[in-house]
Amino acid sequence: MNRVEGRVKVTGLATYAAEYPVEAVAYAYPVQSLVAKGRIVRVHDAEAREMPGVLAVLSCEDPPRLAEDAEAELALFQSRDVAYRGQIVAAVVAGTYENARAAAAAVRVEYDPDDHDVALRTGHPGFYRPDVVNPNYPSDTVKGDVEAGLAGAAASVDVTYSTPVLHNNPMEPHAALAVWDPEGRLLVYDSTQGASPDRDTIAQTFGLPGEDVRVVSRHVGGGFGSKGSTRPHAVLAALAARAAGRPVKIALTRQQMFDVTGYRTPTIQRLRLGADAGGRLTAVEHVAYEQSSTLVEFAEQTATPARVMYATPALRTAHRLVRLDVATPSWMRAPGECPGMYALESAMDELACALGMDPVELRVVNDADAEPEGGLPFSSRNLVMCLREGARRFGWRHRDPEPGVRREGEWLVGTGVAASTYPSRRRPASAFVFVRDGDYVVQVAAADIGTGARTALARIAADTLGVPPDQVHVELGDSDLPEAPVAGGSMGTASWGSAVVRACEELRNGDGKEGRADTTGEVGNDAQLARHAFGAQFAEVRVSSVTGEIRVPRLLGVFAAGRIVEPELARSQFIGGMTMGLGMALMEETLTDEEFGGFLRRDLAQYHVPACADVPDVEAVWLDEQDGELNPMGSKGIGEIGIVGTAAAIGNAVHHATGHRVRDLPITPVRILSRF
Ligand code: MOS
């Protein structure tokens, strides 16, 4: 299927949050903190208030009312304390964007600054063990005796990797348009990954009943996690609209996005692996060090893939967190699995080198027939088939394992492999389907963030109803539609699709006119099983021995993700994830400003993401995997697994090409050249 919304998108008719035509709209522009820690002594806004078109100035001087239990990142202007540089500390509302921006620049905030600490570093005295890591895993696990397993190993590695702060850069900036009606009900057009949960959070933040808030987000230009939870811009739009007595629009600039829409926590990860002479693991230890803000504890689940991946008699995983004077980290494509598998799969490559063993074979001999940590059986697990199929397609058997010996002129050439994994979950959702003019209308408060959710759900409904997909019309992106979970955690299609199938079944088996479903009971009865998608990624790299430039002429991903609902959409998800993984491997890095706090590199001129020329040949294929333990479609989520393992495959290929192991991402020309 082609995307059902393709035509409105390419003709410019698809309406995004900031584009809804509303009468008498005003504009809000934030004022951001210039210190990383301290107290606001005074907000001097007299000059701004006199400037042309200014309708209101918001700050802690006269704090607008919000619920007392509002989340700290969303409780705008409620406190005089500054938690990070870039935090929104005031805002100006004016009749035009330009006037709002000019007046915001005239607001002077007087601070009583404190010393700040923004640097994640080994040995930080503030590290502690969080009770749980996201979404609700135990922080630490231990099985067997790691020290004994390492002591008895024929080969072992003890290596530390680091990954930097990373930022999502969806093409559509975070934007919201807030409209209050005379009865005090709030309508927010928001760029969000989930209208229902966004509605709930905004209602909670304002102390309103849920039915008094509506969120509309029919088209979203990417999110990757950064629009997975309510961000401050939406609260600011609603506060500003209340203060100005007019609808208010806010569209963050790219630079503001770097400050207030979350980021992937930097990590320091220590891996200790041991194996016997045949390559069988005797011990796995994965300890992750990460940061959160002083406002909110956000503990990323970085070491959790080690609990899933490989059979081992001794396994220890642990997470340590430090609260710094930084913005709160948030979701970024495959949070946890992505940086965690970078480290684990790089360490597996180092272990293969230490053993003199092929890295594909090392993974094959350590395949697990039950989840290594908890012993749960897998609903399906086809990692080995992905590795075998990938090796066949990539031409792996001709590979000379010797690193640093293939040279074509100035270019050193190498190949690398890594495994991928991501959980296959679903959440309760509801849906309504009915007949209109002989066609079928499916309603669900799902989000299409560029993934093609409309198209996938039309396909799922059509298959259940036994009609052609063009007879199905999907309505989504509105919290007034049947309640649905966020487009996140690779759970969207599995969750919404389950409800759509059940609603269509009810229509089919009932009066043929309408059907309604809520999968809360069904999802609650899912059997206890380990449900995960798996994959294998292969990379070829060319490294210039003169400039250190790294090119990736070939990327291949082979995935086992249950039934693929719609091949065109799936391919886009996989190659999009792999491309983002290439960015993580070689380009993407937000520098933290240790002197002043906040981030450096706050635009796309400096925060580099791959362009088409960087990915000449990226290929994704999948196995035909049957799994009856997932959901009515038999599908596993595919939004995130594509990014998992890519960076390790590329890093391993760089080692194979050059003989040098760069353990700190991104692998830049400077970092590789310094080894030559
Ligand atoms: Mo994804 S980071 O769960 O939106």
Boltz pocket constraint, residues with backbone or C-beta under 6 A from the ligand:
constraints:
  - pocket:
      binder: B
      contacts: [[A, 193], [A, 223], [A, 224], [A, 225], [A, 226], [A, 228], [A, 331], [A, 332], [A, 333], [A, 334], [A, 335], [A, 487], [A, 488], [A, 489], [A, 490]]
      max_distance: 6.0
